[in-house]
Amino acid sequence: MAFNLKRLAEVIRTNATVPSQADFLATHTSFKSLRYVMSGLTSQSGRQIDEESFLKQGIFDKRDDHQFIVIQGDNGSGKSHLIRWIKERYISQVDLEKEAVLLIIRDQNTLRGALEQIISANIFPPCIELGDLKKLVEANQHLSKEALRQNIAVQFAVAAQNAPADDVVLEKRYVKKIYPFLTDQTVQDFLSQPGRAIDRIYRRLNPDGTGIRQDDLEPRFLHDDLVVDRKLLDKMKRDEANRNAIRLAEDLFDSEKGPEVREKLAKFLNQHLEFVVQSCTNLRSADLKSVFEQLRMALKQAGKNITLFIEDITSFTGIDRALVEVLVTEHAGSVHNEKFCRLFSVVGITNDYYQNSFPDNLKERVTGRVFIDDATLNSDEELAEMAARYINAISLDAGELENWVKNGAKDEDMPIARDNFNHSWAILPMADGREFSIYPFNVSALANMYNTLPAKAQTPRRFLQDVVSHTLRTYMSSAGGEFPPPAADFEGEFKVPGMKNPNHEDVIKRQAGQHDYRMITLLRLWGDGTAAGREQDGIVTLGSLTEEVFKSFNLPFIEGVMEQGSPATAGGQKHLVPGLQSQIKPVLSGPAPAPQPEPGQHKRLAEFKQIQDELEGWLFKDRKLNSYKNLRDDVIKLLLDYIDWDAEGIPAPIVSAFFTTQRVSIEGQTGIINEGFQVTRSEQSRAALLALAAWRHLGNKSWNFDDSADYLTKLFNWLVTVKDQVVAYLQSPPGEDESAGWDLPRYGVLVHCYVQSFSGNPPSGNSVKAVYHSIFQPPITVELQDNRSSEWRSLQVRLKQNNSVITNSHELLKSYYNRMQGSITSTTDVYFVDAAPLLKTIEEVQQSGWDLAAVDTGPANNKSDMLWHWSLKIISLLQGKVIPAIKAEVSECGVLLQKLEQYTGNQVSGEELKILFAEMASFLTNVLKGANEAYPDTDFKSLTSKTITATKFLKRRNLLQEAVQVSGVEQFLILASHPMQQVVPYLELFKSMDRLLDNKIEKFQKQLAALTNSQGTTGVSAIIQKASECLAKLKDDYMKINQGAES
Amino acid sequence: MIRAKIAQAKELIDKVSAGQILASYYKQYAAFLSELDNRLPQLKRYQQSSQVLQEQRPENFRGQDVTGIINKISLMLSSLQDGSDPPKKNMVIQLTSQVNELEEKLKKAWQAYASSISRNSLGLLESTKGVLNDPSKIDDVINKLALIQSQWPVANNTLQDLTNALEEALQIIQDLNAGEDVQKFLELVFSRKARVSDLKPEVLEWLENQGLTDNLEISFANSQRRM
């Protein structure tokens, strides 16, 4: 029969269900390299043993003794498979009348699942009460998920609260905080998030109904579960959680002590896992022990023994310790024990569990351990054999295999599907002479796929799921014959290795036409990673595959890259027999052994292959390039060096400004700009980028490596393709040319003049020379100036926002006429300027009166970041706004002049101003000081220190007046020099003086008024008047006496 | 305009400054004025007396030299008007002292004058008073004249009062019709130097006419005592 999905799903199980006995037996691949250690304590000793030998020596030879055998290995290593195989072989040989055999399969690996299997097993006599176990199964059905999760957290909290004070794992100060911490709702929600500790433990107790196996879940606290984030901490504080809970959360969050606290806390909590599970399930260790003791006693009485096969001990999470105690209890040694029948147990345990969770004191009671990790898939033969058995089972009808089982299930009698035997290259010969078809694989394909699985995934389970099942599903979905698909569509967990010589891909593309990518996949996985065409002994191969392989997949058998005398081998497996492994090795490790590599060559080769993979992902899967930066930089360097820019008539600054990391990109990368040159996603681009990667890595930044000519050819082809595009881009912006008035230098000069002006540094005197010199000064950025009109300032804001564009524009202008010496991209402060055209441009700009209106800024209006449009963008900002800004500024100047006149008087002369300044100074230093009157020194420091003077003020006021009176560029330049700002100190002085005077006048008026009273000036005046009158009269009277005396 | 304000401020500051100085002198001014007020009557008393005497008896009182006093008053006036330094009350005291000296002199001069012009009349009256049966009228005049002589300051009516009193005395004397010899005799009698030989016929006749003969008393006296 042909492959079908149903059989595939039945044979290769990806969920928790188990395959049928027939499928299981049909697919069993023998474990050839088990390591058997007859100790639970050490793993150092032991011997290599195959499964049959172990079965005899470890199981049957000891079946009368008490045995507790651990099958130990990582997840997916095949523990369950081995245990189940042992069980099948065991029951086929023992007398089941005298032996009770119980297999507890992993199922979904939950406690409930395990208990259900115990309950439903037919080995328990009716006298044995299973009520407690049944109660657990039933009780948990009534618990909501949330309730059980919450209960788990609470039980951990209770356990911590009841923990002995002398716990050595965790300090007391932390222990006492656990209860409030774990009973906090926020913390419970956090730990119950999918995948976190509480959730994992919950899922181990109860099946989640998804049918997904839980055996990869660790049902205990891990360090990472307790990594508290800021969000959690904030929420706890917001919710005013218990203080101790918050403190513990802070300790867990703390970057320094957090790791240690988390480690210890996890260990502490795990100590109490058993208590928690038992509390949550109402199940006691004693219950399990009691059930088994009763069972063993009953069996002994019935003259029977018991053998337990337990696929995974973690199915008994929470009562696992109790289970171990049951399993180590012998049937001899004490009176009590002698009541029991013999117990033979084979238990699957992961390495991690055995190391961390298995009770140390019981390890010595383990009678033997079988290490399984390296027992299978140690060679391509084993890979092929396992795949062959599964493919065979999948290819057969289930009933056919069931009949085989009914007839004894002897391996040599196993039916073999022959539907695909027509693909003789895919027939795998076994050592016993049988042949299986591994179609659509060959051994190389299986090995290549398996070897590219992540290291942790290189287990039988993952091999079956990620390689065999994935490939068969892909094959079945390509019913139209498009198998194998292009690598990008095929890769899953495994990767498709690159071609050993990437140039061979071109050959394939040329020769294979529409089938190129499928053929490349075939050669890279099935073949030897080359397109080498060989002929030997009359057998023609391509990439070590015979023509038959290509026919099987409806691919043309092309000539490839012809080589003479090379062995043609890998195509059909018939040629591999009997030395299969030796034939496959070259495919996996590369063709002929290379000469001794120089130091670092391996690393560079690996880096090159990495980029090769990246480029494939980029081309076919739109993936990002990890090596983007190097590739882009190399593209830039290549284009700069390759194109003769002078010959193309493109100024150096344009070139160097263009070829920056901001303007050259590779399609599909993060953060690239939309404008500039982009390496588009294409096969040709990939080839060019690969050539650059080869230059960098294979040639160590040289073309001195094998096949460099091939790479160079591709690179050159690409360059020819993109050169015109790059040059055209740099010659002028799209849609513009000089004949249509496009004049980049002119725009640059205009922008320079305006920017200089708006930054407050207008070219002195607006002379051509001044403008020219200012261009070669360091770039000026526009900063906002105080005391400007809102219109002027608004323009400054807009320019400031575009300072980077301004700087770019300036740099572009500065270097536009620079005649570069040396590399075109060199950065230098030394310029060899062709001054004449620049001076002419400046002159023209001046003659136009700095005319902005005539410039068509249309091209810049699409928010283009193209360097061509830098200056246009700025001009666009200025257009229509400079005149209003000037008007507004003039208006402000007028207002300012009026304000000044309020203080100085109208049209005051220089002499009058000198008097004003002298009087102000005198008022301060003479009048006020004389009157012992204070004044704010700082306000008048400039006056008293004569840093501002009447002469200077006169000059600045006149400039302000001139700004109002003149017009055109002259007016703009005056305004640009910020005459308002220049008089501000004077205005401030006048204001201060005016304010001071007002204050003093008011003060002295009050004082004067206060003096006018009966005992003040009025009183004194009255006295004086009265006394004067009195004395005057007296004097007159006495004068008369004298007159009388004289007469 | 800042300059205008500076000027205004300066003016104000000056005023306040001056005002403050003035105000600080208030007590001194007040003390000065108080002293002046207190002393003014004294100052005026002399001046008025002097003026009255000059006006009414220019032949007898030509006026004193008060230049020093005027100078002092001028000084005080200047001090008041200047305002820089208030006049001291001591100046008033000194002025008053100086005036007092002049006043004392004038007072004496007045009294001398009044005494001198009254002296004859008073002598005659006194001499007559002893021989008259009713001397009360003469006593009134004598008292009046004595009072005027001692009156100070001399007011505008003082001299008139003096004149009136003298005229009144003269009238009394005239009413006695005593000739020269009678008057001489009466004077000798008043001075207790009259001798029998002085009883001349005219005297006797006048005595008889006046009915005074019964009042005539002759006695012996020690010559030395008479002298």
Interface residues (C-beta under 8 A of the other chain):
Chain A: Q902 Y903 T904 G905 I915 L916 E919 M920 F923 V927 A931 E933 F990 M993 D994 L997 D998 K1000 I1001 F1004 Q1005 Q1007 L1008 L1011 T1012 Q1015 G1016 T1017 G1019 V1020 S1021 I1023 I1024 K1026 A1027 S1028 C1030 L1031 A1032 L1034 K1035 D1037 Y1038 M1039 K1040 I1041 N1042 Q1043 G1044 A1045 E1046 S1047
Chain B: M1 I2 R3 K5 I6 Q8 A9 K10 L12 I13 K15 V16 S17 A18 G19 Q20 L22 A23 Y25 Y26 Y29 A30 F32 L33 L36 D37 L40 L43 K44 Q47 Q48 S50 Q51 Q54 E55 P58 F61 R62 G63 Q64 D65 V66 T67 I69 I70 I73 S74 M76 L77 L80 Q81 G83 P87
